[in-house]
Amino acid sequence: MRIDILTLFPSMFVGPFDTSMLKKAKDNLLVEIYVHDIREYTFDKHRVVDDYPYGGGPGMVMKAEPIYTAIGDIKKDLRTKVVLTTPQGRVYNQELAWELARTEQLIIIAGHYEGVDERVTELVDEEISIGDYVLTGGEIPAMVLVDSVVRLLPGVLGGEEAAEDDSFATGLLEGPQYTRPEVFEGMSVPEVLLSGHHANIARWRREQALRRTKERRPDLLEKAILSQQDIDFLKKLED
Ligand code: 9D3
């Protein structure tokens, strides 16, 4: 997969893509990531990338022309998906991450200021928000997309199994986890985890996941795939 990011702040992307899993994915040639400075696609003397909004109002709007030129330069073919990060977009989730992960080339326009000239959206396949809170720009959302997509690529996690076993893939939150020591500040590790009884451990973990999901994210339970045993356990929790 190839990912191209269009941004006014290319330096923001330097650290995050050279660390940890993303670095490994790049080193192993599973993904190519290119960060492009939108200002490089201006051809006027002052290299202007933003301007005042028609009709007035606060803030600045990103100009259409540099972004339009950049996409024309970078886009490989009709299979390329062009994404714009914007608070007005479809709210991001794991399903959409899988959708993006299936494309050959992903171009992400990181919005900034009050937004981009509406005529750019003509070239955009998907407008995406990462959630209902206010950020200063679309750069961090662009990084969120890259991180969530790259880890789904075949070969990145050491097989796709780990990605498919994710809590959002099974539809449940994960239960509690423990590591050494066995007793910490008077708090013990649950007995069952020390028992070596793998079937009991698996059942206990499943029940903890069900309990926690019911408590914190009951909305997830509606879509989760549950066995009769799961349903019986959840019913038991109510009394
Ligand atoms: C006048 C109202 N504006 C400021 C409160 C709206 C506004 C414009 C641009 C609010 C935030 C931004 C910058 N944010 C993004 O570009 C953005 C974003 C976000 O803020 N939250 C969640 N997802 C995203 S994706 C892009």
Boltz pocket constraint, residues with backbone or C-beta under 6 A from the ligand:
constraints:
  - pocket:
      binder: B
      contacts: [[A, 85], [A, 86], [A, 87], [A, 111], [A, 112], [A, 113], [A, 114], [A, 115], [A, 128], [A, 129], [A, 130], [A, 131], [A, 132], [A, 133], [A, 134], [A, 135], [A, 136], [A, 137], [A, 138], [A, 139], [A, 141]]
      max_distance: 6.0
